[in-house]
Amino acid sequence: MSQETSLTLTVDTELQNDFLAEAKAADRGPSDIIEEFMREFVARQKEARAYEDFVRLKVEKARQSLAAGRFRSNDEVEADFAARRNAPRGA
């Protein structure tokens, strides 16, 4: 079982009152809702960081390929795909 701790927040009074009213209307405890928000935030942040790492790695690999002379011009790529689009299907 995980340990629990408390968190003190300072929020706008109107926001707090609205939040507590909505939590009550949803028959949920405020702590449960805030914990859910926190879990969702952590998951989104981890996903965003993983994507940024993925993009950074792709860019680094592309730079290494470019520096090593392993690349094709845009015109070459476009010509290759134009030929593929124009080729008979199933051939």
SVG drawing of the C-alpha trace seen along z (x, -y; Angstrom):
<svg xmlns="http://www.w3.org/2000/svg" viewBox="-25 -34 55 42">
<polyline fill="none" stroke="black" stroke-width="0.4" points="0.0,0.0 1.3,-3.4 1.8,-6.1 -0.4,-9.1 0.5,-12.7 -1.3,-16.0 -1.0,-18.9 -1.9,-22.5 -3.2,-24.6 -4.0,-28.3 -6.8,-28.9 -9.3,-31.5 -12.3,-31.3 -14.9,-31.2 -13.0,-28.4 -12.8,-26.5 -16.5,-26.9 -17.4,-25.9 -15.1,-22.9 -16.5,-21.7 -20.1,-22.1 -19.3,-20.1 -17.5,-17.4 -20.5,-17.1 -22.9,-17.0 -20.7,-14.2 -20.8,-12.4 -17.0,-12.3 -14.6,-13.5 -12.4,-16.5 -9.2,-14.6 -10.2,-11.8 -10.8,-14.3 -7.6,-16.2 -5.6,-12.9 -7.2,-11.9 -6.2,-15.3 -2.6,-14.8 -2.4,-11.3 -3.6,-12.5 -1.2,-15.5 1.8,-13.2 0.8,-10.8 0.5,-13.6 3.9,-15.0 5.6,-11.7 4.0,-11.1 5.1,-14.6 8.6,-14.0 8.8,-10.6 7.7,-12.2 10.2,-15.0 12.9,-12.4 11.8,-10.5 11.8,-13.6 15.2,-14.6 16.7,-11.2 15.2,-11.3 16.7,-14.7 20.1,-13.6 20.0,-10.5 19.1,-12.7 21.9,-15.1 24.4,-12.2 23.1,-10.8 23.4,-14.2 27.0,-14.7 27.9,-11.2 26.5,-12.0 23.7,-9.5 20.7,-11.5 18.6,-12.1 17.4,-15.5 13.8,-16.4 13.6,-16.2 14.9,-12.6 12.4,-11.6 9.5,-13.3 10.5,-11.6 10.7,-8.2 7.2,-8.5 5.8,-9.9 7.0,-6.8 5.5,-4.6 2.1,-6.4 2.2,-5.9 3.2,-2.3 0.5,0.3 -1.0,1.8 -0.2,5.4 2.7,5.5"/>
</svg>
